[in-house]
Amino acid sequence: MKRILVPTDFSEHAEDALKVAAQIAKKNDSEIIILHMLELPHQMNDAILGGASIPETMLFMKKANEMLDEISSKPYLDGISITEIVKMDKPIHGITQVSKDYEVDLIIMGSHGSSGIEELLIGSNTEKVVRNSEIPVLVIKKDISNFKVEDIVFASDFSDETKAPFDRLLNFIQFFDAKIHLVTICTPNSFKPTHVIQKAMDHFVTHFNIKNYSTHIYNDTNIEKGIINFANSINADLIGMCTHGRTGFAHFFNGSISEGLVNHTVRPVITLKI
C-alpha cells in the first residue's frame, strides 16, 4: 500500500477521509495523493475553448492549489510524502485516470450521504467510481481519530467470481492483522438452505491461507439491512463488499445495494470490483 489517493472538495467529510489516509500512511510509510477535480460549468468550458476565459480559469486553478497547500500543511500530515494534483476533468474520469497514472493502491473517499461531498462522491458518481475502479475504494462516513480495524465483515454469496477481489481484500486485512467475519445474508427473495450456504463458504475458505476468521448466515428482510444489522451485532470496524456491472454477482451487490449501503451505514465501507 504505497500510494493512497484522496479526492477532495475541501469539505469536512473529505478531510475525514484524509485523516484516515494519514493514519494508514504513517503505519505503512505510504505516499498520499490529494486530488481536487476542477469541473467548470459548461458555459465556461465553451468560453475557454474560445480563449475568452483563460484568466478566470487560471484564478480557479490558483485558488485550488492554494487550498491544497493549506491542507497539506495540516499537522496530522507531518512526516508523510504528499503529492498535490488539481485536474480539470469530470470527477469520475479524473479519479480513474489519476489512480492509473500514479499506480494507486487504495482510494479513500469521504461522504455523508445527504450533504458535504455528496455531489462528488455520492449517488451515480460513487457507483461509477466503485464500478470502474480496479483498486479498492474505502469510503469514510465520519471523523475517526483512531482508525483501527480489528473486525471486518465480508458479505458475499462466495461464488467463484468473488475469489479475486477477496484476495485483494486480504492484503488490507493482513495489514491490520484483523479478524474477518464471512457472512451470507438470507432474505425471503434470496433464500438458500443453511447446508448449501455453509458448504459454499467452507469451500471458499480452502482457497486462501486465512486463520483468523468465522462464518455466519444472517437472516433479514433485504441484503442491505442484513449487512448493516450483522455488522452492528458484532460492532465491526469495517464492511467489505464486491461490486461490478449488471451481470453475475449483480444479483447480490448491484448498484442500488452498494450505494444504499454506503449511504446508510455509519461504518467505513471498502468496495472491491469483480
Secondary structure, DSSP 8 states (H G I E B T S, - for coil): --EEEEE--S-HHHHHHHHHHHHHHHHHT-EEEEEEE----HHHHHHHHTTS-HHHHHHHHHHHHHHHHHHHT-GGGTTS-EEEEEE-S-HHHHHHHHHHHTT-SEEEEE--SSSTTHHHHSTHHHHHHHHH-SS-EEEE-S--SS---SEEEEE----GGGHHHHHHHHHHHHHHT-EEEEEEEE-TTS---HHHHHHHHHHHHTTS---SEEEEEEE-SSHHHHHHHHHHHTT-SEEEEEE-SSSGGGGTS-HHHHHHHHHH-SS-EEEEE-
